[in-house]
Amino acid sequence: MAVRYNEDEEIVKKLKEGLKRKGGYCPCKLDRTEDNLCMCKEFREQIADPNFEGYCHCRLYYKSKED
């Protein structure tokens, strides 16, 4: 299992700017709750699933099954 940034550098740049503006909370989620701090709870749960492969909700991170 490996987690990496999205390959699209422009997306990564914009999302990092959004994270900075929102104080570390996912820029794609409205509520500022602990569950929405980046890496959000939704993606942490997806990472824990050995069968999941794909992007987080906002597409900043990508989890692959293999390194």
N, C-alpha and C positions, 0 to 999 in steps of 0.2 A: 504494500500500500504506500502511496506517495501523494502528498498534497503540494500543489504548486500554484503559482499565479497564472491567470489567464495568459495565453500567448500574445494576445492583442495588447500591446503596450499602451495604446491610447485609452482603452477601457480601464486598464489598471491605473493609469494616471488620474483619470476622472473620478474613479471610485475612491482612490486614496484622498483626493481633494475633498470629496463628499464626507468621508470618514473624519477628516480633520475638522470640517465645518460642524459636524454633528457630535464632536467630542468622542469619537470612537464607536458610535452607534451606527448600525447598518444604514447607509443612505437610502436603501430601498424600502425600509420599514418606517411606519409613521410613529409608533410608540417608542419612547426612550425607556425601555425596561432592561433589566439585566439579561434577559433572554435575547435581546437584540444587540448586545455588545458584540463587535466583530472579534472573532469568529462566532457567529450567532448560534444559539442552541439548535436551531433547525439543521445547520450544516454539521455541527458536532455530532448530532444523532446520525446523520447520513454517513459521516466518517466512520462511526462505530459499526455500521452495517457492512459486513464483508462483501456483500453482493452489490453494493452501490458503487457506481462509477459515473462521474459527471460533475457539473458545475454547482456551486452554491447558488442560492436564489438570485443574488445580484451579479453573478458571473465573475467575481473577483478571483475566486479559487476554483481549482479543479482537482478532484480526487480520482486517481487511477488505482486500479486493483493491483497493479504491479509497479515496481520501481522503474 
